[in-house]
Amino acid sequence: MNNQNIEEYLKKVILKLTKKVKLYSICIHSANIIKLILSAAIPIIISLSEKNVNLLLLVSILSALITIIQGTTSVLGLEDKRHRLLTIIMQLSKESFLYNTQTDPYNKNEKENYHLLIKNIENGLEEVIADQNGN
């Protein structure tokens, strides 16, 4: 594998991970907005329930939805996955930059640099694979 292939491979991996981070971010932000709206509606509906007791059922349903949304985001660990992927993206970007500029530790011959790059990015890629497999 030559330098150009390594650069292309790392760019593809970083792009794929960045898209996944964006997806996680959209899910997290959407869930937070929905929880905020539902939480804000509850006190209003409770104040209206003096005239219509049946609205208390709606309050219970909204509360259950908030709990389900919170539980789902917690069980899926979206915040942790997003944070872990961002860390891996930064690590891969740093290693790619150092490799391409032949900056220490990549200031040796091409073969040694290649093997060192593979060794340095191995942990990040293992985490990505584990995340893909649901571990």
SULQUI-V48637 format. One record per residue. N is the residue number from 1. RES is the residue in three letters. SS is DSSP state (2 for helix, 1 for strand, 0 for the rest). PSI is psi as a letter, one per 20 degrees, with the letter a starting at -180 (999 if undefined). OMEGA is omega in whole degrees, -180 to 180 (999 if undefined). Layout:
n=N res=RES ss=SS psi=PSI omega=OMEGA
n=N res=RES ss=SS psi=PSI omega=OMEGA
//
This chain:
n=1 res=MET ss=0 psi=p omega=-180
n=2 res=ASN ss=0 psi=r omega=-176
n=3 res=ASN ss=2 psi=g omega=-178
n=4 res=GLN ss=2 psi=g omega=178
n=5 res=ASN ss=2 psi=h omega=179
n=6 res=ILE ss=2 psi=g omega=179
n=7 res=GLU ss=2 psi=g omega=180
n=8 res=GLU ss=2 psi=g omega=-180
n=9 res=TYR ss=2 psi=g omega=-180
n=10 res=LEU ss=2 psi=h omega=178
n=11 res=LYS ss=2 psi=g omega=179
n=12 res=LYS ss=2 psi=g omega=179
n=13 res=VAL ss=2 psi=g omega=-180
n=14 res=ILE ss=2 psi=g omega=179
n=15 res=LEU ss=2 psi=g omega=179
n=16 res=LYS ss=2 psi=g omega=180
n=17 res=LEU ss=2 psi=h omega=179
n=18 res=THR ss=2 psi=g omega=177
n=19 res=LYS ss=2 psi=h omega=179
n=20 res=LYS ss=2 psi=h omega=177
n=21 res=VAL ss=2 psi=g omega=178
n=22 res=LYS ss=2 psi=g omega=178
n=23 res=LEU ss=2 psi=g omega=177
n=24 res=TYR ss=2 psi=g omega=-179
n=25 res=SER ss=2 psi=g omega=179
n=26 res=ILE ss=2 psi=g omega=179
n=27 res=CYS ss=2 psi=g omega=-179
n=28 res=ILE ss=2 psi=g omega=-178
n=29 res=HIS ss=2 psi=h omega=178
n=30 res=SER ss=2 psi=g omega=179
n=31 res=ALA ss=2 psi=g omega=180
n=32 res=ASN ss=2 psi=h omega=179
n=33 res=ILE ss=2 psi=g omega=179
n=34 res=ILE ss=2 psi=g omega=178
n=35 res=LYS ss=2 psi=g omega=180
n=36 res=LEU ss=2 psi=g omega=-179
n=37 res=ILE ss=2 psi=g omega=180
n=38 res=LEU ss=2 psi=g omega=179
n=39 res=SER ss=2 psi=h omega=179
n=40 res=ALA ss=2 psi=h omega=-178
n=41 res=ALA ss=2 psi=h omega=-175
n=42 res=ILE ss=2 psi=g omega=180
n=43 res=PRO ss=2 psi=h omega=179
n=44 res=ILE ss=2 psi=g omega=-179
n=45 res=ILE ss=2 psi=h omega=178
n=46 res=ILE ss=2 psi=g omega=179
n=47 res=SER ss=2 psi=h omega=178
n=48 res=LEU ss=2 psi=i omega=-175
n=49 res=SER ss=0 psi=i omega=176
n=50 res=GLU ss=0 psi=h omega=-180
n=51 res=LYS ss=0 psi=h omega=-178
n=52 res=ASN ss=0 psi=o omega=-175
n=53 res=VAL ss=0 psi=h omega=-179
n=54 res=ASN ss=0 psi=i omega=179
n=55 res=LEU ss=2 psi=i omega=177
n=56 res=LEU ss=2 psi=h omega=175
n=57 res=LEU ss=2 psi=g omega=178
n=58 res=LEU ss=2 psi=h omega=177
n=59 res=VAL ss=2 psi=g omega=179
n=60 res=SER ss=2 psi=g omega=180
n=61 res=ILE ss=2 psi=g omega=178
n=62 res=LEU ss=2 psi=g omega=178
n=63 res=SER ss=2 psi=g omega=178
n=64 res=ALA ss=2 psi=g omega=178
n=65 res=LEU ss=2 psi=g omega=178
n=66 res=ILE ss=2 psi=g omega=179
n=67 res=THR ss=2 psi=g omega=179
n=68 res=ILE ss=2 psi=g omega=180
n=69 res=ILE ss=2 psi=g omega=-180
n=70 res=GLN ss=2 psi=g omega=180
n=71 res=GLY ss=2 psi=g omega=-180
n=72 res=THR ss=2 psi=g omega=180
n=73 res=THR ss=2 psi=h omega=178
n=74 res=SER ss=2 psi=g omega=-179
n=75 res=VAL ss=2 psi=g omega=179
n=76 res=LEU ss=2 psi=i omega=178
n=77 res=GLY ss=0 psi=l omega=-176
n=78 res=LEU ss=2 psi=g omega=179
n=79 res=GLU ss=2 psi=g omega=180
n=80 res=ASP ss=2 psi=g omega=180
n=81 res=LYS ss=2 psi=g omega=180
n=82 res=ARG ss=2 psi=g omega=180
n=83 res=HIS ss=2 psi=g omega=180
n=84 res=ARG ss=2 psi=g omega=179
n=85 res=LEU ss=2 psi=h omega=177
n=86 res=LEU ss=2 psi=h omega=178
n=87 res=THR ss=2 psi=g omega=180
n=88 res=ILE ss=2 psi=g omega=178
n=89 res=ILE ss=2 psi=g omega=179
n=90 res=MET ss=2 psi=g omega=179
n=91 res=GLN ss=2 psi=g omega=-179
n=92 res=LEU ss=2 psi=g omega=179
n=93 res=SER ss=2 psi=g omega=179
n=94 res=LYS ss=2 psi=g omega=-179
n=95 res=GLU ss=2 psi=g omega=178
n=96 res=SER ss=2 psi=g omega=179
n=97 res=PHE ss=2 psi=g omega=180
n=98 res=LEU ss=2 psi=g omega=-180
n=99 res=TYR ss=2 psi=g omega=-177
n=100 res=ASN ss=2 psi=h omega=179
n=101 res=THR ss=0 psi=j omega=-179
n=102 res=GLN ss=0 psi=l omega=178
n=103 res=THR ss=0 psi=q omega=-180
n=104 res=ASP ss=0 psi=p omega=17
n=105 res=PRO ss=0 psi=j omega=-177
n=106 res=TYR ss=0 psi=l omega=-179
n=107 res=ASN ss=0 psi=k omega=179
n=108 res=LYS ss=0 psi=a omega=178
n=109 res=ASN ss=0 psi=r omega=-172
n=110 res=GLU ss=2 psi=g omega=-179
n=111 res=LYS ss=2 psi=g omega=178
n=112 res=GLU ss=2 psi=g omega=178
n=113 res=ASN ss=2 psi=g omega=-180
n=114 res=TYR ss=2 psi=g omega=-179
n=115 res=HIS ss=2 psi=h omega=177
n=116 res=LEU ss=2 psi=g omega=178
n=117 res=LEU ss=2 psi=g omega=179
n=118 res=ILE ss=2 psi=g omega=180
n=119 res=LYS ss=2 psi=g omega=-176
n=120 res=ASN ss=2 psi=h omega=-179
n=121 res=ILE ss=2 psi=i omega=-177
n=122 res=GLU ss=2 psi=g omega=-178
n=123 res=ASN ss=2 psi=g omega=179
n=124 res=GLY ss=2 psi=g omega=180
n=125 res=LEU ss=2 psi=h omega=176
n=126 res=GLU ss=2 psi=h omega=178
n=127 res=GLU ss=2 psi=h omega=179
n=128 res=VAL ss=2 psi=g omega=180
n=129 res=ILE ss=2 psi=g omega=179
n=130 res=ALA ss=2 psi=h omega=179
n=131 res=ASP ss=2 psi=h omega=179
n=132 res=GLN ss=2 psi=h omega=-179
n=133 res=ASN ss=0 psi=i omega=176
n=134 res=GLY ss=0 psi=j omega=180
n=135 res=ASN ss=0 psi=999 omega=999
//
